[in-house]
């Protein structure tokens, strides 16, 4: 984290603790997905320090992983781990611009959330056209 803070000059915007909390929350978003091999007592693979949840691979809330076989669940976990590792490599090689990092990890902006309808002047403007 300190390396990323220095590389992207994030110390102007946030503290390292806040950034760590934001990344930790991304871990917890996908905590409901479990690897059947790991939960059965097998040794988890060592992939890297970055969370797999950063790949933003999530299922809709209406779907349950119990609908899928354990092989498919294991593949989903592998994909999430791969995407998280890929995200870390992109960040370390500075293949992302600063505003992308700020939007995703500092401000925690989610572009897929529904937007609020306009209010005030813009609502009147849209209604008149």
Secondary structure, 3 states (H helix, E strand, C coil): CHHHHHHCCHHHCCCHHHHHHHHHHHHHHCCCCCCHHHHCCCCCCCCCCCCHHHHCCCCCCCCCHHHCCHHHHHHHHHHHHHHHHHHHHHHHCCCCCHHHHHHHHHCCCCCCCCCCCCCCHHHHHHHHC
